[in-house]
Amino acid sequence: MDDEKLRGWLEQLHAELGLVDTPDEEEAARLRQLAGDIREALGRGDDREGQYGSLAASLREAVARFEASHANAALLMREVIDELAYMGI
């Protein structure tokens, strides 16, 4: 997958995270942090490893936490993780 498609997935995931409504403040804080990590990755330059390396780890952790409560967001996270792995990140 090329960077443009990956960026599209990340933008879609960022939008999905903005739609998630949770009464649990700790979970909401984690979702905000992940959304911030995505914004930061999207704002970086062409250094793939620097741009996406830490985000991949954050997404792997988030999938485990949110899979049951936020299925759509978790599905998008898995898609991004798979594409980052395909890119060698």
PDB file as gemmi writes it, atoms N, CA and C in Angstrom:
CRYST1    1.000    1.000    1.000  90.00  90.00  90.00 P 1                      
ATOM      1  N   MET A   1       0.850  -1.171   0.000  1.00  0.00           N  
ATOM      2  CA  MET A   1       0.000   0.000   0.000  1.00  0.00           C  
ATOM      3  C   MET A   1       0.894   1.233   0.000  1.00  0.00           C  
ATOM      4  N   ASP A   2       0.507   2.223  -0.761  1.00  0.00           N  
ATOM      5  CA  ASP A   2       1.313   3.427  -0.785  1.00  0.00           C  
ATOM      6  C   ASP A   2       0.922   4.365   0.359  1.00  0.00           C  
ATOM      7  N   ASP A   3       1.752   5.342   0.573  1.00  0.00           N  
ATOM      8  CA  ASP A   3       1.549   6.268   1.690  1.00  0.00           C  
ATOM      9  C   ASP A   3       0.215   7.001   1.602  1.00  0.00           C  
ATOM     10  N   GLU A   4      -0.198   7.329   0.386  1.00  0.00           N  
ATOM     11  CA  GLU A   4      -1.450   8.065   0.224  1.00  0.00           C  
ATOM     12  C   GLU A   4      -2.645   7.249   0.722  1.00  0.00           C  
ATOM     13  N   LYS A   5      -2.676   5.975   0.404  1.00  0.00           N  
ATOM     14  CA  LYS A   5      -3.769   5.118   0.873  1.00  0.00           C  
ATOM     15  C   LYS A   5      -3.713   4.945   2.383  1.00  0.00           C  
ATOM     16  N   LEU A   6      -2.512   4.766   2.918  1.00  0.00           N  
ATOM     17  CA  LEU A   6      -2.364   4.640   4.365  1.00  0.00           C  
ATOM     18  C   LEU A   6      -2.850   5.905   5.053  1.00  0.00           C  
ATOM     19  N   ARG A   7      -2.478   7.051   4.522  1.00  0.00           N  
ATOM     20  CA  ARG A   7      -2.940   8.315   5.093  1.00  0.00           C  
ATOM     21  C   ARG A   7      -4.464   8.394   5.060  1.00  0.00           C  
ATOM     22  N   GLY A   8      -5.072   7.872   4.008  1.00  0.00           N  
ATOM     23  CA  GLY A   8      -6.537   7.838   3.932  1.00  0.00           C  
ATOM     24  C   GLY A   8      -7.138   6.989   5.048  1.00  0.00           C  
ATOM     25  N   TRP A   9      -6.540   5.820   5.288  1.00  0.00           N  
ATOM     26  CA  TRP A   9      -6.991   4.953   6.388  1.00  0.00           C  
ATOM     27  C   TRP A   9      -6.851   5.677   7.720  1.00  0.00           C  
ATOM     28  N   LEU A  10      -5.712   6.350   7.906  1.00  0.00           N  
ATOM     29  CA  LEU A  10      -5.487   7.065   9.162  1.00  0.00           C  
ATOM     30  C   LEU A  10      -6.483   8.209   9.342  1.00  0.00           C  
ATOM     31  N   GLU A  11      -6.771   8.922   8.282  1.00  0.00           N  
ATOM     32  CA  GLU A  11      -7.756  10.002   8.369  1.00  0.00           C  
ATOM     33  C   GLU A  11      -9.136   9.452   8.697  1.00  0.00           C  
ATOM     34  N   GLN A  12      -9.480   8.313   8.105  1.00  0.00           N  
ATOM     35  CA  GLN A  12     -10.763   7.681   8.386  1.00  0.00           C  
ATOM     36  C   GLN A  12     -10.821   7.216   9.847  1.00  0.00           C  
ATOM     37  N   LEU A  13      -9.737   6.625  10.333  1.00  0.00           N  
ATOM     38  CA  LEU A  13      -9.678   6.180  11.721  1.00  0.00           C  
ATOM     39  C   LEU A  13      -9.776   7.374  12.664  1.00  0.00           C  
ATOM     40  N   HIS A  14      -9.076   8.446  12.350  1.00  0.00           N  
ATOM     41  CA  HIS A  14      -9.136   9.651  13.176  1.00  0.00           C  
ATOM     42  C   HIS A  14     -10.568  10.164  13.266  1.00  0.00           C  
ATOM     43  N   ALA A  15     -11.263  10.189  12.142  1.00  0.00           N  
ATOM     44  CA  ALA A  15     -12.663  10.631  12.134  1.00  0.00           C  
ATOM     45  C   ALA A  15     -13.535   9.695  12.966  1.00  0.00           C  
ATOM     46  N   GLU A  16     -13.330   8.399  12.844  1.00  0.00           N  
ATOM     47  CA  GLU A  16     -14.104   7.419  13.608  1.00  0.00           C  
ATOM     48  C   GLU A  16     -13.881   7.606  15.105  1.00  0.00           C  
ATOM     49  N   LEU A  17     -12.650   7.849  15.506  1.00  0.00           N  
ATOM     50  CA  LEU A  17     -12.371   8.061  16.926  1.00  0.00           C  
ATOM     51  C   LEU A  17     -13.095   9.297  17.454  1.00  0.00           C  
ATOM     52  N   GLY A  18     -13.273  10.289  16.596  1.00  0.00           N  
ATOM     53  CA  GLY A  18     -14.008  11.486  16.990  1.00  0.00           C  
ATOM     54  C   GLY A  18     -15.480  11.229  17.224  1.00  0.00           C  
ATOM     55  N   LEU A  19     -16.002  10.146  16.660  1.00  0.00           N  
ATOM     56  CA  LEU A  19     -17.415   9.799  16.819  1.00  0.00           C  
ATOM     57  C   LEU A  19     -17.692   8.915  18.029  1.00  0.00           C  
ATOM     58  N   VAL A  20     -16.644   8.327  18.573  1.00  0.00           N  
ATOM     59  CA  VAL A  20     -16.812   7.412  19.700  1.00  0.00           C  
ATOM     60  C   VAL A  20     -17.273   8.174  20.932  1.00  0.00           C  
ATOM     61  N   ASP A  21     -18.333   7.681  21.541  1.00  0.00           N  
ATOM     62  CA  ASP A  21     -18.868   8.286  22.748  1.00  0.00           C  
ATOM     63  C   ASP A  21     -18.769   7.261  23.867  1.00  0.00           C  
ATOM     64  N   THR A  22     -18.075   7.614  24.916  1.00  0.00           N  
ATOM     65  CA  THR A  22     -17.924   6.698  26.034  1.00  0.00           C  
ATOM     66  C   THR A  22     -18.058   7.463  27.343  1.00  0.00           C  
ATOM     67  N   PRO A  23     -18.802   6.902  28.283  1.00  0.00           N  
ATOM     68  CA  PRO A  23     -18.921   7.565  29.582  1.00  0.00           C  
ATOM     69  C   PRO A  23     -17.699   7.344  30.475  1.00  0.00           C  
ATOM     70  N   ASP A  24     -16.858   6.388  30.124  1.00  0.00           N  
ATOM     71  CA  ASP A  24     -15.670   6.061  30.908  1.00  0.00           C  
ATOM     72  C   ASP A  24     -14.569   7.074  30.607  1.00  0.00           C  
ATOM     73  N   GLU A  25     -14.229   7.907  31.582  1.00  0.00           N  
ATOM     74  CA  GLU A  25     -13.251   8.985  31.351  1.00  0.00           C  
ATOM     75  C   GLU A  25     -11.866   8.441  31.010  1.00  0.00           C  
ATOM     76  N   GLU A  26     -11.458   7.337  31.614  1.00  0.00           N  
ATOM     77  CA  GLU A  26     -10.147   6.758  31.313  1.00  0.00           C  
ATOM     78  C   GLU A  26     -10.097   6.286  29.858  1.00  0.00           C  
ATOM     79  N   GLU A  27     -11.161   5.643  29.419  1.00  0.00           N  
ATOM     80  CA  GLU A  27     -11.229   5.183  28.029  1.00  0.00           C  
ATOM     81  C   GLU A  27     -11.259   6.368  27.074  1.00  0.00           C  
ATOM     82  N   ALA A  28     -12.011   7.392  27.424  1.00  0.00           N  
ATOM     83  CA  ALA A  28     -12.082   8.597  26.591  1.00  0.00           C  
ATOM     84  C   ALA A  28     -10.702   9.248  26.470  1.00  0.00           C  
ATOM     85  N   ALA A  29      -9.951   9.269  27.560  1.00  0.00           N  
ATOM     86  CA  ALA A  29      -8.607   9.846  27.528  1.00  0.00           C  
ATOM     87  C   ALA A  29      -7.691   9.035  26.619  1.00  0.00           C  
ATOM     88  N   ARG A  30      -7.798   7.723  26.663  1.00  0.00           N  
ATOM     89  CA  ARG A  30      -6.982   6.874  25.778  1.00  0.00           C  
ATOM     90  C   ARG A  30      -7.337   7.113  24.312  1.00  0.00           C  
ATOM     91  N   LEU A  31      -8.622   7.262  24.030  1.00  0.00           N  
ATOM     92  CA  LEU A  31      -9.046   7.525  22.653  1.00  0.00           C  
ATOM     93  C   LEU A  31      -8.531   8.885  22.180  1.00  0.00           C  
ATOM     94  N   ARG A  32      -8.581   9.875  23.048  1.00  0.00           N  
ATOM     95  CA  ARG A  32      -8.047  11.204  22.683  1.00  0.00           C  
ATOM     96  C   ARG A  32      -6.550  11.133  22.419  1.00  0.00           C  
ATOM     97  N   GLN A  33      -5.836  10.373  23.249  1.00  0.00           N  
ATOM     98  CA  GLN A  33      -4.391  10.223  23.056  1.00  0.00           C  
ATOM     99  C   GLN A  33      -4.097   9.560  21.715  1.00  0.00           C  
ATOM    100  N   LEU A  34      -4.852   8.512  21.392  1.00  0.00           N  
ATOM    101  CA  LEU A  34      -4.652   7.825  20.126  1.00  0.00           C  
ATOM    102  C   LEU A  34      -4.959   8.754  18.951  1.00  0.00           C  
ATOM    103  N   ALA A  35      -6.023   9.529  19.061  1.00  0.00           N  
ATOM    104  CA  ALA A  35      -6.352  10.493  18.002  1.00  0.00           C  
ATOM    105  C   ALA A  35      -5.224  11.508  17.842  1.00  0.00           C  
ATOM    106  N   GLY A  36      -4.645  11.932  18.947  1.00  0.00           N  
ATOM    107  CA  GLY A  36      -3.503  12.852  18.894  1.00  0.00           C  
ATOM    108  C   GLY A  36      -2.294  12.216  18.239  1.00  0.00           C  
ATOM    109  N   ASP A  37      -2.050  10.937  18.544  1.00  0.00           N  
ATOM    110  CA  ASP A  37      -0.941  10.219  17.913  1.00  0.00           C  
ATOM    111  C   ASP A  37      -1.133  10.138  16.402  1.00  0.00           C  
ATOM    112  N   ILE A  38      -2.367   9.938  15.979  1.00  0.00           N  
ATOM    113  CA  ILE A  38      -2.666   9.861  14.544  1.00  0.00           C  
ATOM    114  C   ILE A  38      -2.431  11.221  13.896  1.00  0.00           C  
ATOM    115  N   ARG A  39      -2.933  12.295  14.518  1.00  0.00           N  
ATOM    116  CA  ARG A  39      -2.701  13.648  13.981  1.00  0.00           C  
ATOM    117  C   ARG A  39      -1.210  13.931  13.851  1.00  0.00           C  
ATOM    118  N   GLU A  40      -0.450  13.531  14.876  1.00  0.00           N  
ATOM    119  CA  GLU A  40       0.997  13.760  14.850  1.00  0.00           C  
ATOM    120  C   GLU A  40       1.650  12.984  13.711  1.00  0.00           C  
ATOM    121  N   ALA A  41       1.270  11.735  13.534  1.00  0.00           N  
ATOM    122  CA  ALA A  41       1.840  10.920  12.453  1.00  0.00           C  
ATOM    123  C   ALA A  41       1.491  11.505  11.093  1.00  0.00           C  
ATOM    124  N   LEU A  42       0.287  11.994  10.950  1.00  0.00           N  
ATOM    125  CA  LEU A  42      -0.122  12.582   9.672  1.00  0.00           C  
ATOM    126  C   LEU A  42       0.628  13.876   9.381  1.00  0.00           C  
ATOM    127  N   GLY A  43       1.086  14.562  10.422  1.00  0.00           N  
ATOM    128  CA  GLY A  43       1.776  15.833  10.244  1.00  0.00           C  
ATOM    129  C   GLY A  43       3.266  15.725  10.005  1.00  0.00           C  
ATOM    130  N   ARG A  44       3.817  14.536  10.136  1.00  0.00           N  
ATOM    131  CA  ARG A  44       5.270  14.365   9.958  1.00  0.00           C  
ATOM    132  C   ARG A  44       5.630  14.274   8.490  1.00  0.00           C  
ATOM    133  N   GLY A  45       6.921  14.322   8.239  1.00  0.00           N  
ATOM    134  CA  GLY A  45       7.439  14.281   6.875  1.00  0.00           C  
ATOM    135  C   GLY A  45       7.464  12.895   6.270  1.00  0.00           C  
ATOM    136  N   ASP A  46       8.486  12.641   5.458  1.00  0.00           N  
ATOM    137  CA  ASP A  46       8.574  11.419   4.676  1.00  0.00           C  
ATOM    138  C   ASP A  46       9.253  10.254   5.383  1.00  0.00           C  
ATOM    139  N   ASP A  47       9.710  10.430   6.598  1.00  0.00           N  
ATOM    140  CA  ASP A  47      10.400   9.368   7.335  1.00  0.00           C  
ATOM    141  C   ASP A  47       9.376   8.355   7.837  1.00  0.00           C  
ATOM    142  N   ARG A  48       9.192   7.275   7.083  1.00  0.00           N  
ATOM    143  CA  ARG A  48       8.168   6.279   7.424  1.00  0.00           C  
ATOM    144  C   ARG A  48       8.329   5.722   8.826  1.00  0.00           C  
ATOM    145  N   GLU A  49       9.540   5.322   9.165  1.00  0.00           N  
ATOM    146  CA  GLU A  49       9.759   4.699  10.478  1.00  0.00           C  
ATOM    147  C   GLU A  49       9.422   5.682  11.596  1.00  0.00           C  
ATOM    148  N   GLY A  50       9.894   6.907  11.463  1.00  0.00           N  
ATOM    149  CA  GLY A  50       9.602   7.920  12.471  1.00  0.00           C  
ATOM    150  C   GLY A  50       8.153   8.333  12.468  1.00  0.00           C  
ATOM    151  N   GLN A  51       7.566   8.347  11.292  1.00  0.00           N  
ATOM    152  CA  GLN A  51       6.188   8.786  11.143  1.00  0.00           C  
ATOM    153  C   GLN A  51       5.203   7.779  11.702  1.00  0.00           C  
ATOM    154  N   TYR A  52       5.440   6.504  11.473  1.00  0.00           N  
ATOM    155  CA  TYR A  52       4.446   5.491  11.804  1.00  0.00           C  
ATOM    156  C   TYR A  52       4.883   4.479  12.858  1.00  0.00           C  
ATOM    157  N   GLY A  53       6.165   4.437  13.209  1.00  0.00           N  
ATOM    158  CA  GLY A  53       6.669   3.419  14.121  1.00  0.00           C  
ATOM    159  C   GLY A  53       5.976   3.401  15.471  1.00  0.00           C  
ATOM    160  N   SER A  54       5.921   4.524  16.150  1.00  0.00           N  
ATOM    161  CA  SER A  54       5.296   4.560  17.472  1.00  0.00           C  
ATOM    162  C   SER A  54       3.779   4.433  17.367  1.00  0.00           C  
ATOM    163  N   LEU A  55       3.218   4.896  16.272  1.00  0.00           N  
ATOM    164  CA  LEU A  55       1.777   4.776  16.073  1.00  0.00           C  
ATOM    165  C   LEU A  55       1.370   3.315  15.968  1.00  0.00           C  
ATOM    166  N   ALA A  56       2.175   2.503  15.301  1.00  0.00           N  
ATOM    167  CA  ALA A  56       1.853   1.078  15.162  1.00  0.00           C  
ATOM    168  C   ALA A  56       1.744   0.425  16.531  1.00  0.00           C  
ATOM    169  N   ALA A  57       2.652   0.735  17.421  1.00  0.00           N  
ATOM    170  CA  ALA A  57       2.608   0.168  18.775  1.00  0.00           C  
ATOM    171  C   ALA A  57       1.365   0.644  19.524  1.00  0.00           C  
ATOM    172  N   SER A  58       1.025   1.905  19.401  1.00  0.00           N  
ATOM    173  CA  SER A  58      -0.167   2.444  20.061  1.00  0.00           C  
ATOM    174  C   SER A  58      -1.437   1.772  19.543  1.00  0.00           C  
ATOM    175  N   LEU A  59      -1.482   1.543  18.237  1.00  0.00           N  
ATOM    176  CA  LEU A  59      -2.660   0.907  17.652  1.00  0.00           C  
ATOM    177  C   LEU A  59      -2.804  -0.533  18.113  1.00  0.00           C  
ATOM    178  N   ARG A  60      -1.689  -1.262  18.195  1.00  0.00           N  
ATOM    179  CA  ARG A  60      -1.762  -2.656  18.663  1.00  0.00           C  
ATOM    180  C   ARG A  60      -2.336  -2.728  20.072  1.00  0.00           C  
ATOM    181  N   GLU A  61      -1.907  -1.834  20.922  1.00  0.00           N  
ATOM    182  CA  GLU A  61      -2.412  -1.797  22.299  1.00  0.00           C  
ATOM    183  C   GLU A  61      -3.890  -1.405  22.315  1.00  0.00           C  
ATOM    184  N   ALA A  62      -4.256  -0.433  21.510  1.00  0.00           N  
ATOM    185  CA  ALA A  62      -5.632   0.057  21.497  1.00  0.00           C  
ATOM    186  C   ALA A  62      -6.615  -0.992  20.990  1.00  0.00           C  
ATOM    187  N   VAL A  63      -6.227  -1.776  20.007  1.00  0.00           N  
ATOM    188  CA  VAL A  63      -7.128  -2.803  19.482  1.00  0.00           C  
ATOM    189  C   VAL A  63      -7.560  -3.742  20.597  1.00  0.00           C  
ATOM    190  N   ALA A  64      -6.618  -4.167  21.400  1.00  0.00           N  
ATOM    191  CA  ALA A  64      -6.940  -5.083  22.498  1.00  0.00           C  
ATOM    192  C   ALA A  64      -7.905  -4.442  23.494  1.00  0.00           C  
ATOM    193  N   ARG A  65      -7.763  -3.165  23.739  1.00  0.00           N  
ATOM    194  CA  ARG A  65      -8.612  -2.477  24.719  1.00  0.00           C  
ATOM    195  C   ARG A  65     -10.012  -2.175  24.194  1.00  0.00           C  
ATOM    196  N   PHE A  66     -10.117  -1.835  22.914  1.00  0.00           N  
ATOM    197  CA  PHE A  66     -11.369  -1.307  22.394  1.00  0.00           C  
ATOM    198  C   PHE A  66     -12.138  -2.256  21.483  1.00  0.00           C  
ATOM    199  N   GLU A  67     -11.636  -3.444  21.278  1.00  0.00           N  
ATOM    200  CA  GLU A  67     -12.265  -4.357  20.327  1.00  0.00           C  
ATOM    201  C   GLU A  67     -13.733  -4.629  20.659  1.00  0.00           C  
ATOM    202  N   ALA A  68     -14.039  -4.880  21.897  1.00  0.00           N  
ATOM    203  CA  ALA A  68     -15.415  -5.197  22.277  1.00  0.00           C  
ATOM    204  C   ALA A  68     -16.299  -3.954  22.339  1.00  0.00           C  
ATOM    205  N   SER A  69     -15.775  -2.866  22.857  1.00  0.00           N  
ATOM    206  CA  SER A  69     -16.605  -1.689  23.071  1.00  0.00           C  
ATOM    207  C   SER A  69     -16.735  -0.778  21.851  1.00  0.00           C  
ATOM    208  N   HIS A  70     -15.756  -0.810  20.962  1.00  0.00           N  
ATOM    209  CA  HIS A  70     -15.772   0.085  19.791  1.00  0.00           C  
ATOM    210  C   HIS A  70     -15.321  -0.705  18.559  1.00  0.00           C  
ATOM    211  N   ALA A  71     -16.186  -1.570  18.098  1.00  0.00           N  
ATOM    212  CA  ALA A  71     -15.841  -2.515  17.029  1.00  0.00           C  
ATOM    213  C   ALA A  71     -15.398  -1.820  15.734  1.00  0.00           C  
ATOM    214  N   ASN A  72     -16.087  -0.777  15.320  1.00  0.00           N  
ATOM    215  CA  ASN A  72     -15.724  -0.094  14.067  1.00  0.00           C  
ATOM    216  C   ASN A  72     -14.329   0.508  14.145  1.00  0.00           C  
ATOM    217  N   ALA A  73     -14.040   1.176  15.246  1.00  0.00           N  
ATOM    218  CA  ALA A  73     -12.720   1.778  15.411  1.00  0.00           C  
ATOM    219  C   ALA A  73     -11.646   0.690  15.459  1.00  0.00           C  
ATOM    220  N   ALA A  74     -11.928  -0.403  16.166  1.00  0.00           N  
ATOM    221  CA  ALA A  74     -10.958  -1.499  16.260  1.00  0.00           C  
ATOM    222  C   ALA A  74     -10.698  -2.123  14.894  1.00  0.00           C  
ATOM    223  N   LEU A  75     -11.727  -2.248  14.076  1.00  0.00           N  
ATOM    224  CA  LEU A  75     -11.561  -2.795  12.728  1.00  0.00           C  
ATOM    225  C   LEU A  75     -10.643  -1.898  11.898  1.00  0.00           C  
ATOM    226  N   LEU A  76     -10.859  -0.606  11.957  1.00  0.00           N  
ATOM    227  CA  LEU A  76      -9.997   0.329  11.230  1.00  0.00           C  
ATOM    228  C   LEU A  76      -8.568   0.273  11.766  1.00  0.00           C  
ATOM    229  N   MET A  77      -8.420   0.134  13.079  1.00  0.00           N  
ATOM    230  CA  MET A  77      -7.083   0.020  13.661  1.00  0.00           C  
ATOM    231  C   MET A  77      -6.366  -1.202  13.114  1.00  0.00           C  
ATOM    232  N   ARG A  78      -7.066  -2.322  13.014  1.00  0.00           N  
ATOM    233  CA  ARG A  78      -6.466  -3.550  12.475  1.00  0.00           C  
ATOM    234  C   ARG A  78      -6.031  -3.357  11.025  1.00  0.00           C  
ATOM    235  N   GLU A  79      -6.847  -2.666  10.237  1.00  0.00           N  
ATOM    236  CA  GLU A  79      -6.492  -2.395   8.844  1.00  0.00           C  
ATOM    237  C   GLU A  79      -5.190  -1.593   8.758  1.00  0.00           C  
ATOM    238  N   VAL A  80      -5.087  -0.564   9.580  1.00  0.00           N  
ATOM    239  CA  VAL A  80      -3.877   0.264   9.575  1.00  0.00           C  
ATOM    240  C   VAL A  80      -2.676  -0.555  10.037  1.00  0.00           C  
ATOM    241  N   ILE A  81      -2.850  -1.345  11.089  1.00  0.00           N  
ATOM    242  CA  ILE A  81      -1.758  -2.194  11.585  1.00  0.00           C  
ATOM    243  C   ILE A  81      -1.278  -3.140  10.498  1.00  0.00           C  
ATOM    244  N   ASP A  82      -2.215  -3.768   9.792  1.00  0.00           N  
ATOM    245  CA  ASP A  82      -1.844  -4.684   8.713  1.00  0.00           C  
ATOM    246  C   ASP A  82      -1.061  -3.974   7.618  1.00  0.00           C  
ATOM    247  N   GLU A  83      -1.488  -2.778   7.250  1.00  0.00           N  
ATOM    248  CA  GLU A  83      -0.805  -2.040   6.197  1.00  0.00           C  
ATOM    249  C   GLU A  83       0.579  -1.576   6.647  1.00  0.00           C  
ATOM    250  N   LEU A  84       0.698  -1.174   7.905  1.00  0.00           N  
ATOM    251  CA  LEU A  84       2.016  -0.799   8.414  1.00  0.00           C  
ATOM    252  C   LEU A  84       2.948  -2.011   8.422  1.00  0.00           C  
ATOM    253  N   ALA A  85       2.431  -3.166   8.786  1.00  0.00           N  
ATOM    254  CA  ALA A  85       3.247  -4.379   8.770  1.00  0.00           C  
ATOM    255  C   ALA A  85       3.689  -4.700   7.338  1.00  0.00           C  
ATOM    256  N   TYR A  86       2.788  -4.526   6.394  1.00  0.00           N  
ATOM    257  CA  TYR A  86       3.108  -4.754   4.982  1.00  0.00           C  
ATOM    258  C   TYR A  86       4.235  -3.825   4.525  1.00  0.00           C  
ATOM    259  N   MET A  87       4.257  -2.624   5.087  1.00  0.00           N  
ATOM    260  CA  MET A  87       5.295  -1.648   4.752  1.00  0.00           C  
ATOM    261  C   MET A  87       6.580  -1.913   5.514  1.00  0.00           C  
ATOM    262  N   GLY A  88       6.570  -2.892   6.402  1.00  0.00           N  
ATOM    263  CA  GLY A  88       7.759  -3.215   7.169  1.00  0.00           C  
ATOM    264  C   GLY A  88       7.904  -2.400   8.440  1.00  0.00           C  
ATOM    265  N   ILE A  89       6.810  -1.820   8.905  1.00  0.00           N  
ATOM    266  CA  ILE A  89       6.853  -0.978  10.096  1.00  0.00           C  
ATOM    267  C   ILE A  89       6.103  -1.669  11.214  1.00  0.00           C  
TER     268      ILE A  89                                                      
END                                                                             
